[in-house]
Amino acid sequence: METTTVTDRLWCDLSKKEILMAVPKRKMSRSNTRHRRAQWKASVPQLTPCPCPRKEMVVPHRACTHCGLYKGRQVVDTP
């Protein structure tokens, strides 16, 4: 019976052009997981006034939902 080492198995996997992913050595504790996830926060979107006379607040780089203006041009037909 032939014994294979870890490096032999890795070499075989690499020769088959399989992608090997990183695997954590130990389980991450609940505390560390929660500390890491606590950094993911939603942010308030930046709002800018629309160039129309009504000055409605819109998200930058989007057409105004009220008048259809974008960068001072009419890009959306509004009813």
C-alpha positions as CSV (number, residue, x, y, z in Angstrom):
1,M,0.0,0.0,0.0
2,E,1.4,3.4,-1.0
3,T,1.2,6.3,1.4
4,T,0.8,9.8,0.1
5,T,1.8,12.9,1.9
6,V,-0.2,16.1,2.0
7,T,2.2,17.8,-0.5
8,D,1.7,14.9,-2.9
9,R,-2.1,15.3,-2.8
10,L,-1.8,19.1,-3.2
11,W,0.5,18.5,-6.2
12,C,-2.1,16.1,-7.8
13,D,-4.9,18.7,-7.3
14,L,-2.8,21.4,-8.8
15,S,-1.9,19.3,-11.8
16,K,-5.6,18.8,-12.5
17,K,-6.0,22.6,-12.6
18,E,-8.4,22.6,-9.7
19,I,-8.7,25.8,-7.6
20,L,-7.8,25.3,-4.0
21,M,-9.4,27.7,-1.5
22,A,-8.1,28.8,1.9
23,V,-9.5,26.9,4.8
24,P,-9.4,28.2,8.3
25,K,-7.3,26.2,10.7
26,R,-9.6,26.8,13.7
27,K,-13.3,27.6,14.2
28,M,-13.8,31.3,14.8
29,S,-15.5,32.0,18.2
30,R,-18.9,33.7,18.4
31,S,-17.3,36.7,20.0
32,N,-14.8,37.3,17.2
33,T,-17.5,36.6,14.6
34,R,-19.8,39.2,16.1
35,H,-17.0,41.7,16.6
36,R,-16.1,41.4,12.9
37,R,-19.8,41.7,11.8
38,A,-20.3,44.7,13.9
39,Q,-18.2,46.7,11.5
40,W,-20.8,46.3,8.7
41,K,-22.9,49.4,9.0
42,A,-25.4,50.9,6.6
43,S,-24.7,54.5,5.7
44,V,-27.1,57.3,5.0
45,P,-27.1,58.1,1.2
46,Q,-25.7,61.5,0.2
47,L,-28.4,63.7,-1.2
48,T,-28.0,66.7,-3.5
49,P,-30.7,69.3,-4.6
50,C,-32.2,68.9,-8.0
51,P,-31.5,71.8,-10.5
52,C,-35.2,72.3,-11.1
53,P,-37.0,75.2,-9.3
54,R,-38.5,72.7,-6.8
55,K,-35.0,71.7,-5.5
56,E,-36.1,68.2,-4.5
57,M,-33.3,66.2,-2.9
58,V,-32.0,63.3,-5.1
59,V,-29.3,60.7,-4.9
60,P,-26.2,61.8,-6.9
61,H,-25.8,60.4,-10.4
62,R,-29.5,59.6,-10.7
63,A,-32.3,61.3,-12.6
64,C,-34.7,63.3,-10.5
65,T,-37.9,61.3,-9.9
66,H,-40.0,64.5,-9.9
67,C,-38.9,66.3,-13.0
68,G,-36.6,63.8,-14.9
69,L,-33.6,66.1,-15.0
70,Y,-30.0,64.7,-14.9
71,K,-27.0,67.1,-15.1
72,G,-29.4,69.9,-16.3
73,R,-30.8,67.8,-19.2
74,Q,-34.3,66.2,-19.5
75,V,-33.6,62.5,-19.7
76,V,-36.9,61.0,-18.5
77,D,-40.3,62.0,-19.7
78,T,-42.5,62.7,-16.7
79,P,-46.3,62.7,-16.9
